[in-house]
Amino acid sequence: SLRRLYAGPEDAERARERQVDALELKIGYARNTLVQLENKRDEEISNAARAERAGRDVPDGTREAIERYHRQIADTREEIAAHHKDIEAVRAQYEPIIERLRQLEQQGAR
């Protein structure tokens, strides 16, 4: 049944790499999002610090924005970690398939 799915081990390797590449692309997007969120959070923290230095209370909206960015940053970091685990899972899934296809290829060469 593996021979029906894959022409050979190289075909399975390409399929694995396509899946890994797609996950790495998602990681790249998430990292870009993370940088943007961190910049926005830092900007809100600066706004809060300016207010405190001026002797004013930090506006509720600023406090809420900081908390929201903290949550979004944590969620994005979890998303990145999940994608890394998915990459490991894809590699583990394809390892026995590729190995078996190599064995079948060697048997066919005899």
Buried (B, 14 or more C-beta within 10 A) or exposed (E): EBEEEBEBBEEBBEBBBEBBEBBBEBBEBBEEBBEEBBEBBEBBBEBBEEBEEEEEEBEEEBEEBBEBBEEBBEBBBEBBEBBEEBBEEBBEEBEEBBEBBBEBBEEEEE
